[in-house]
Amino acid sequence: MNPDTLKALCASVVRRLSLRLTTVEAALLVTLHHFSSESRNPAVAYIGLTPEQYVVLSISTPRFEATLASAALKAEGREADARLNWEAFVQREQEAARLAHEAIPKTALLADADAIHRIGRQLGLCGERTDQLISGVVLTLALGYPYRLAGQRHLSLTDLLAQVTTEELTELLRHAAYAAEGRGEEAAATLRRMQRAAR
């Protein structure tokens, strides 16, 4: 982990949000702990990264900086600003995901509304509900994009979205539907099944 990179990141957050350096440095420890906890997920080992490599890779992502900034703002008692900062990050990611989704070839599954609706119907979802969930699925794929398999790291997000299979999309939609309905245990079981299938 390059201390100069972390120092530059902290300085950037201090300047951008008018925060005290000590607050940002304390928030950095919290953020590193958060990503370190994530790094122990079996899915990280599956994609061929050690926990340390995962954390190092995470540091260069917009999600790391957004998490750090929100943690620092909360530590300063600026809860509303922390929420707005996180919402702005999510909006930027949604826009990037939308543009990547729009750019995939028309022959790709995620560009075929009829095929997507057929999968939705198999899961008991109406077309409108499927459309609502699919944008969340695309965002989920986009947020996981930096942590893709070694053989896929050269691909753009658009290329990665173009490779989603019927089986993968079915499970992703099922997971999204369970999560949206507050069915946490079933959502977690679906996620575990996806991770096992990916091994």
Protein Blocks (a to p, Z undefined) as FASTA:
>chain_A
ZZklmmmmmmmmmmmnopafklmmmmmmmmmmmmmmmmmpmklmmnopafklmmmmmmmp
mklmmmmmmmmmmmnopamlmmmmmmmmmmmmmmmmmmmmmmpcfkbmklmmklmmmmmm
mnopafklmmmmmmmmmmmmmmmmmmgcfklmmpcfklmmmmpcfklmmmmmmmmmmmmn
opaklmmmmmmmmmmmmZZ
